[in-house]
Each structure stands twice: as C-alpha cells, then as structure tokens.
C-alpha cells in the first residue's frame, strides 16, 4: 500500500510537469513514449515480443502515430496504417510457417488501439478552443478518481463481487464508489478551473448538468476499459502487464481505463456544449 501511494504521488507530480508543457512538442513526445511502453507491455503479455521484426515494426508505428496528425507527416497519416499492415503481412510471408496470423493480428490491433487512443489527448489539445486544458483535466481526473476510489471503496467496503470470473478483486461497491466520486470529482475540478480562470479576467460558462452526464459516461467506460484489460491478462495468465510502476504494475495497469475514457471524451465534446463564453 505504501509503495502504491508513493508511486501515485510521484506520478501526479510528473503529470503536473507534463501538463505545464501541454502546448509544446514535449506533450507529443510523452504521448509517444507512453504509447510505445504500453504496446511493448501488451506484446509481451500476449507472447509476441519474442519476434524481433514484428516487435520493432510495431513499436516504430506506435511511436509515429502521435505525430501523424500535424506537421510534415500529416499528408501521409491516413496511409500509415496500410503501410504498417503491409509490412506485417510481408513479415508473415518471410517467416512462414513460424509466424502465425493470430500473432500479427495481436500486434496490429495493439499498435493501432493504444497509440491512437492516447493520441486523442493531442486531438483535444489541438482543437480550436481556449478550454482544451479543461477537457484534458476532465479526462485525467475522471479516469484517475474512478480508479482510485473504486480500489479503496472496494478494499474497505466491498462485499459483492462485480464479475469474479474476469477480475476477482473488483466489487459492486467499488464500482459504485468509483462512479459517484468520478462525477463529484469532475464537477469539483471544473469548478476550481472556472474560478481560477475567472480570477484571470476571462468569463465563461460551464454547463454542469452536461458535465455531470459526461462524467457519468466516462465513469462507466472507464470500468469497461479496466475489465477489458483484465480479460486480456486473465486469458494470458498474468497478474499485471508489467512492473514499470511499483505498487501499480505496468503502464497499462494504470492507464487501461484511459484507452476508453480519452476517445469517449473526444467524441462527446463534438456534440455536447460543455463550455460557452459569457
């Protein structure tokens, strides 16, 4: 428990530093590094890591994805997945019969899902709006609070298993606690952000009813992301995706819910008027 808390405090401190540079290339590089680390963990757990050509190709693609949305690479962004798939198929031909298609499918799926999901942070950052930092904070707070309070409420008050066949430690009480605190924490974060911006002379309105609805959706999809990761670990008979974060496991063990929360937030804010100028 102590190690888990220390790692969490250090992680929050590092996250604060990264957010300070969210409008710079530093943020893009961090997203790329996190994507590469998460893909590496997934390929390791799914026993694809031992194939060096597939591993290197997948990690290079994962590192490239966050940079495909802008700059000189943007004209080729839509072509990159086809090139990646083509290279994997060529490797399958060259390594026949050693390299099986199911291993390629895992590599392709992991290297597409993870970096593109994390890259939605960049899509939101680059939206033409002065409130993109608020959107990023909502994603981070919603995912982290849901995860933290689901863990602690479940640990101290959990009595009824949620889906024991998938994750024996998750409880109904923990899921409900994570949901409630996710909504409340998101609303509080938005209120504090609004007051800080007000003090700087900028007036705007946050539609808190819509925000509560968004937070509720994010809490639910966060649980789904966590459960999906648990299924993958259980099918591959491992407890954690790695040990990069002492007390928490691997990168994916801490950010699995983010794979669902970030893209969901990006989709929702395209249609829901969360913030408007006064």
C-alpha positions as CSV (number, residue, x, y, z in Angstrom):
1,X,0.0,0.0,0.0
2,X,2.8,2.4,1.0
3,X,4.6,1.8,-2.3
4,X,1.4,2.2,-4.2
5,X,0.8,5.6,-2.6
6,X,4.4,6.8,-3.1
7,X,4.3,5.9,-6.8
8,X,1.0,7.6,-7.2
9,X,2.3,10.9,-5.6
10,X,5.4,10.8,-7.9
11,X,3.2,10.1,-10.9
12,X,0.9,13.0,-10.1
13,X,4.0,15.3,-9.8
14,X,5.3,14.2,-13.2
15,X,1.9,14.6,-14.7
16,X,1.7,18.2,-13.5
17,X,5.0,18.9,-15.1
18,X,3.9,17.3,-18.4
19,X,0.7,19.4,-18.4
20,X,2.7,22.5,-17.9
21,X,4.2,21.8,-21.4
22,X,0.9,20.5,-22.9
23,X,1.1,23.1,-25.7
24,X,4.6,22.1,-26.8
25,X,6.3,19.2,-28.5
26,X,7.1,17.8,-25.1
27,X,3.5,16.7,-24.7
28,X,3.6,14.9,-28.1
29,X,6.8,13.1,-27.1
30,X,5.4,12.0,-23.8
31,X,2.3,10.5,-25.5
32,X,4.6,8.7,-28.0
33,X,6.8,7.3,-25.2
34,X,3.7,6.1,-23.2
35,X,2.3,4.5,-26.3
36,X,5.5,2.7,-27.0
37,X,5.7,1.4,-23.4
38,X,2.1,0.3,-23.4
39,X,2.4,-1.5,-26.7
40,X,5.5,-3.2,-25.5
41,X,3.7,-4.5,-22.4
42,X,0.8,-5.7,-24.5
43,X,3.0,-7.6,-26.9
44,X,5.0,-9.1,-24.0
45,X,1.9,-10.3,-22.2
46,X,0.4,-11.7,-25.5
47,X,3.7,-13.5,-26.3
48,X,4.5,-11.6,-29.4
49,X,7.6,-9.8,-28.1
50,X,9.9,-12.6,-28.9
51,X,9.6,-11.9,-32.6
52,X,12.0,-9.1,-33.1
53,X,11.0,-7.9,-36.6
54,X,7.3,-7.7,-35.5
55,X,8.2,-6.1,-32.2
56,X,10.4,-3.4,-33.8
57,X,7.8,-2.6,-36.6
58,X,5.0,-2.3,-34.0
59,X,7.0,-0.1,-31.7
60,X,8.1,2.2,-34.5
61,X,4.5,2.6,-35.7
62,X,3.3,3.3,-32.1
63,X,5.9,6.0,-31.7
64,X,5.0,7.5,-35.1
65,X,1.2,7.7,-34.6
66,X,1.1,10.7,-32.2
67,X,3.0,12.8,-34.9
68,X,0.8,11.8,-37.8
69,X,-1.9,14.5,-37.1
70,X,0.2,17.5,-37.9
71,X,3.4,18.8,-39.5
72,X,5.1,17.4,-42.5
73,X,3.8,13.9,-41.7
74,X,0.1,14.8,-41.7
75,X,-0.4,14.2,-45.5
76,X,0.7,10.6,-45.0
77,X,-1.2,10.0,-41.8
78,X,-4.1,8.1,-43.5
79,X,-1.6,5.9,-45.3
80,X,0.4,4.8,-42.3
81,X,-1.9,2.0,-41.1
82,X,-1.9,0.5,-44.6
83,X,1.9,0.6,-44.7
84,X,2.1,-0.9,-41.2
85,X,-0.3,-3.8,-42.2
86,X,1.6,-4.4,-45.4
87,X,4.9,-4.7,-43.6
88,X,3.4,-7.1,-41.1
89,X,2.0,-9.3,-43.9
90,X,5.4,-9.3,-45.7
91,X,7.0,-10.5,-42.4
92,X,4.4,-13.3,-42.2
93,X,5.4,-14.4,-45.7
94,X,9.1,-14.2,-45.0
95,X,8.8,-16.1,-41.7
96,X,6.3,-18.8,-42.8
97,X,5.4,-21.1,-41.1
98,X,7.0,-19.7,-37.9
99,X,4.9,-16.5,-37.7
100,X,1.2,-17.1,-37.4
101,X,-1.5,-14.7,-38.4
102,X,-3.0,-14.6,-34.9
103,X,0.2,-13.1,-33.6
104,X,0.2,-10.5,-36.4
105,X,-3.4,-9.6,-35.5
106,X,-2.4,-9.0,-31.9
107,X,0.5,-6.8,-33.0
108,X,-1.7,-4.8,-35.4
109,X,-4.6,-4.4,-33.0
110,X,-2.4,-3.4,-30.1
111,X,-0.3,-0.9,-32.1
112,X,-3.5,0.7,-33.6
113,X,-5.7,0.9,-30.5
114,X,-3.2,2.1,-27.9
115,X,-1.4,4.9,-29.6
116,X,-4.5,6.2,-31.4
117,X,-6.4,6.2,-28.1
118,X,-3.7,8.1,-26.3
119,X,-3.3,10.5,-29.3
120,X,-6.9,11.7,-28.6
121,X,-5.2,13.8,-25.9
122,X,-3.4,15.6,-28.7
123,X,-6.5,15.9,-30.9
124,X,-8.2,17.6,-27.9
125,X,-5.2,19.8,-27.2
126,X,-5.2,21.0,-30.8
127,X,-8.9,21.8,-31.0
128,X,-9.6,25.5,-31.8
129,X,-10.8,26.3,-28.3
130,X,-9.4,28.1,-25.3
131,X,-10.8,25.5,-23.0
132,X,-8.9,22.4,-24.2
133,X,-6.9,22.3,-21.0
134,X,-10.1,21.9,-19.1
135,X,-11.1,18.9,-21.4
136,X,-7.7,17.3,-20.7
137,X,-8.1,17.7,-17.0
138,X,-11.6,16.2,-17.1
139,X,-10.2,13.1,-18.8
140,X,-7.3,12.7,-16.3
141,X,-9.4,13.4,-13.2
142,X,-12.3,11.2,-14.3
143,X,-10.1,8.2,-15.1
144,X,-7.9,8.5,-12.0
145,X,-10.6,9.3,-9.5
146,X,-12.8,6.4,-10.7
147,X,-9.8,4.0,-10.5
148,X,-8.6,5.3,-7.1
149,X,-11.9,5.3,-5.3
150,X,-13.1,2.1,-6.9
151,X,-10.0,0.5,-5.4
152,X,-10.3,2.0,-1.9
153,X,-14.1,1.7,-1.6
154,X,-13.9,-1.9,-2.8
155,X,-11.0,-2.7,-0.5
156,X,-12.7,-1.4,2.7
157,X,-16.4,-1.8,1.9
158,X,-16.6,-4.3,-0.9
159,X,-18.8,-7.3,-0.2
160,X,-20.3,-8.3,-3.6
161,X,-18.1,-9.3,-6.5
162,X,-18.6,-7.5,-9.7
163,X,-17.5,-10.0,-12.3
164,X,-15.4,-12.6,-10.4
165,X,-14.7,-14.7,-13.5
166,X,-12.9,-11.7,-15.0
167,X,-11.5,-9.8,-12.0
168,X,-12.0,-11.4,-8.6
169,X,-10.9,-8.3,-6.7
170,X,-13.4,-5.9,-8.2
171,X,-16.6,-5.3,-6.3
172,X,-20.0,-3.8,-6.9
173,X,-19.4,-1.4,-4.0
174,X,-16.1,-0.3,-5.5
175,X,-17.7,0.3,-8.9
176,X,-20.5,2.4,-7.4
177,X,-18.0,4.3,-5.2
178,X,-15.8,5.0,-8.3
179,X,-18.8,6.2,-10.2
180,X,-20.0,8.6,-7.6
181,X,-16.6,10.1,-6.8
182,X,-15.8,10.3,-10.5
183,X,-18.8,12.5,-11.1
184,X,-18.3,14.6,-8.0
185,X,-14.5,15.0,-8.6
186,X,-15.1,16.0,-12.2
187,X,-17.6,18.7,-11.2
188,X,-15.2,20.0,-8.5
189,X,-12.3,20.1,-10.9
190,X,-14.3,22.1,-13.4
191,X,-15.5,24.5,-10.7
192,X,-11.9,25.1,-9.5
193,X,-10.7,25.6,-13.0
194,X,-13.5,28.1,-13.7
195,X,-12.7,30.1,-10.6
196,X,-9.0,30.2,-11.5
197,X,-9.8,31.5,-15.0
198,X,-12.3,34.0,-13.6
199,X,-9.6,35.4,-11.4
200,X,-7.5,35.9,-14.5
201,X,-10.3,38.0,-16.1
202,X,-11.8,35.5,-18.5
203,X,-15.6,34.8,-18.1
204,X,-17.2,31.7,-19.4
205,X,-20.0,29.3,-18.5
206,X,-19.7,25.6,-17.8
207,X,-22.8,23.6,-18.3
208,X,-22.6,21.5,-15.2
209,X,-25.6,19.3,-16.0
210,X,-24.0,18.3,-19.2
211,X,-20.7,17.8,-17.5
212,X,-22.3,15.5,-14.9
213,X,-23.7,13.4,-17.7
214,X,-20.3,13.3,-19.4
215,X,-18.6,12.3,-16.2
216,X,-21.2,9.5,-15.6
217,X,-20.4,8.1,-19.1
218,X,-16.7,8.4,-18.6
219,X,-17.0,6.5,-15.3
220,X,-18.8,3.7,-17.0
221,X,-16.4,3.4,-19.9
222,X,-13.5,3.6,-17.5
223,X,-14.8,0.4,-15.8
224,X,-15.2,-1.2,-19.2
225,X,-11.6,-0.4,-20.1
226,X,-10.4,-1.8,-16.8
227,X,-12.4,-5.0,-17.4
228,X,-11.2,-5.4,-21.0
229,X,-7.6,-5.2,-19.7
230,X,-8.4,-7.8,-17.0
231,X,-9.8,-10.2,-19.7
232,X,-6.5,-9.9,-21.6
233,X,-4.5,-10.6,-18.5
234,X,-6.6,-13.5,-17.4
235,X,-6.5,-15.1,-20.9
236,X,-2.7,-14.8,-20.8
237,X,-2.5,-16.0,-17.2
238,X,-0.6,-12.9,-15.8
239,X,-1.4,-10.7,-12.9
240,X,0.0,-7.4,-14.3
241,X,1.1,-6.1,-17.6
242,X,4.5,-5.2,-16.2
243,X,6.4,-3.7,-13.3
244,X,7.2,-0.2,-14.6
245,X,5.1,1.4,-11.8
246,X,6.0,-0.1,-8.4
247,X,2.8,-1.0,-6.5
248,X,0.6,-0.5,-9.5
249,X,2.1,-2.9,-12.1
250,X,2.7,-1.8,-15.7
251,X,1.7,1.3,-17.7
252,X,-1.4,-0.4,-19.0
253,X,-2.4,-1.5,-15.4
254,X,-2.6,2.2,-14.5
255,X,-3.8,3.6,-17.8
256,X,-6.1,0.9,-19.2
257,X,-9.3,2.9,-18.4
258,X,-7.7,5.9,-20.2
259,X,-7.9,3.9,-23.5
260,X,-11.7,4.2,-23.3
261,X,-12.1,7.5,-21.4
262,X,-10.0,9.7,-23.7
263,X,-11.6,8.7,-27.0
264,X,-15.0,8.8,-25.4
265,X,-14.4,12.4,-24.2
266,X,-13.2,13.4,-27.6
267,X,-16.3,12.1,-29.2
268,X,-18.7,13.6,-26.7
269,X,-17.4,17.1,-26.8
270,X,-18.0,17.2,-30.5
271,X,-21.8,17.1,-29.8
272,X,-22.3,18.3,-26.2
273,X,-22.0,22.0,-25.5
274,X,-19.9,21.7,-22.3
275,X,-18.4,25.3,-22.2
276,X,-19.6,28.6,-23.7
277,X,-18.4,32.2,-23.5
278,X,-20.3,34.7,-21.5
